[in-house]
Amino acid sequence: MIRFFLFLIGFGFSVIGFIYIILYLNYLTIGYSFIEYIKFILGRGECYFAFIGIILLAISILKKERT
């Protein structure tokens, strides 16, 4: 049951984080280079939700059940 909730929380965090990462892609059209874009993404707190979500998803999928 905990794995299911961990999966849902991880999925939600991933969606939130990747939405912000996609929204910030507009900075590439106004003249930012790709390296500046990556530095900007790493400096924004809401973009870390994507990485935290992927870690939670991996934990929930790869964790073994106790029997």
N, C-alpha and C positions, 0 to 999 in steps of 0.2 A: 504494500500500500504506500509505503514511504517512497519507493522507487517511482510510482506513478505521479505523486505530487512533485517530486524532484524533477521528473521529466516535464511536467506542465510548467513549472516555474522556469526551468531552463529554456523551454520553448518560448515562453513569454519574454524573457530577458533577451533572447536572441532576436526576436522580432523587433523589439523596441530598439535595440542597438543597431541593427542593420537598417532600420528605417532612417535613423539619424545619419548613418554613414552614407546612404544613398542620397539623402537630402543635401548633405555637404558636398556631393559630387558637383554641384553647381559652381563651386569655387574654381573648378578646372576651366569652366567656360569664361570666367572673368580674368584669367591670366595667371592663376597659380600654377606652378609646375607640380609634377606628380610627387616629388620629394617634399615640397612645401605642404601639399595636401596630406601626406602621411604624417608629417610632424604636427599638423593642425589636428588631425584625427586622434593622435596619441595624447594631445593636450586637452581634449574634451572629455569630461567625466561621463557623459551619457553614452558615449561610444564604447566604453568599457563594458556596458551591459551585454554587447554581442559576445565578447570573449568570455565573460562570466557564464553566460547562457550556454555556450558551447561546452565549457568545462562541466557544468551541471548535467547537460545532456549525456556527455560521455560517461560521467560517474553513474548516472541512472541506468544506462544501457549496459555498461561493462561490469557493474557490481554483481557479485554472485549472491544468490539467495541462501540463507541459512536453512538447513533442513533438520 
